[in-house]
């Protein structure tokens, strides 16, 4: 079984009768945790904050938190707090956090992780519509 730890925050949303996971990838300070906090208020479950453990099993990509940070989240201005979290999720989406506004009509994009081509969305995490874009993509409406 292949394993990898990535600098990403991971969430999961129960939709269409199943949990669908999203990795929010980006550098420190990009707004990954801020976007995740808003997503949690909108019904997403935290999987991991800041670092995510990935593995491949039976043709699917999964994500969970490293043991040292499971159930914790760093919230800028509050510090590290306990947070209800699911132990793992199947990954369906990668959201690349970036400073610049995404293209209006981007070409389809994928991120390669452990041999899986993960559909990818580019987001500006602190943009007001970033949460709606993430949830729309997670629900498979793109």
N, C-alpha and C positions, 0 to 999 in steps of 0.2 A: 504494500500500500504506500503510495507516494504521499509525502507530507511537506508542508511549507508554512512558514509564518510570514504574514504580510503586514505592512503598515496600513491598516484599514479599520474602519468601524463597520460592524455588521448588524443588520436589522432583519426581522422577519415579519411578514404580514400574512394573516390568515385570510385568504380570499379564494373563491371558487372551490371551497372544500378542501384546501390544502395550504400549508405554510410555504410561502415563497420568500427566499432570502435575497437581500441586496448587500453588496459590499460597497462601501463608500471609500474610495481610494484617494489619497492625496498627501501632500507633505504636512508636517506639523504646522498648525496655525491656519490651515486652509478652511476651517469651518465644518469639518466632518462631524464632530460631536455636537455642534450647534444644530446642524441639520437633523442629526439623529434624535436629539432631545425633542425637537418639534414633531418628528415622525412618531415618537413614542406617545406624545400627547394626542396624536391623531389615530392611535390604535396599533402601531407597530410594537413588536417586542424586541428588546435589546438582546443581541447574541454576544457581542463583544465591543469594547471601546478601545480604539487606538491601535491595538494589535489583534490580529485574527489568525487562528490556526486553520489551515485548509487541508483537506485530504480528499482523495478520489476513491470511490467505492462503487462497484457494480455499475460503472459507466456514468456516474453522477459526481458532481463536485459538492462537498459539504464544508461548512464552516462552524467553528466553535471558539470559545475564549480559551486562551492559555490559563492554566489553573491559578496562576498568581494574580490575575485580574478579573476572574469570573465574578459576575454580579456587582461590578463596580464601574463607575463612569466618572470621568473628569468633566466637571461643568465649570467653564471659565467664570470666575467671580465667586464661586461657591466652594471649589476644591473637589476632592475625590469623595463621591457619595455612593452609598449602596443603591443598587437598582435591581428591580425584579428582572430576571433574564431567563431566557430559554437556553438549554444546554447546547443545542446545535440547530442548524437549518440546512436545507438543500439550497445551493446558490443558483439563482435564476437571472441575476442582473448585476452588472458592475456600474457604479456611478463614479465618474472621474471628476473630482473637485478641482475647479480651476478658477482663476481670477477673472479671466475675460468672458464676456457674454458668449454663449454658444451660438453657432450658426442657426439661421432661421430654418433652413431645410437641410439638415446634415445627411450625409450618406450613412447607410447602415455601418455600424462599427462593432467590432468584437475585441475582447481582451483575452489573451491566452493565459490560462492558469492551469498548471498541472495537466496539460494536454487537452483542456476543455476550451472551446471558443464561447466565451460568455458575452451575450448581448450587452452593449455598453451605451450609457447615456452620459453626456457631459453636462455638468451642472455648476452653477456659481452658487455655493451653499448659502450665502447670506442674502441672495436675491429673494424677494418675497414669494415668487412663484416656484422656487426650487422644490418645496415640499410637494406641491400639487403635481409637478412633473415627475418626481420620484414615485409617488403613489400611483399615478397613471401608468407609468412603465411597469411597476411591480404587479399591477393588476392585469398586465398583458394586453393593454389597449393601444400599443404602438406597433 
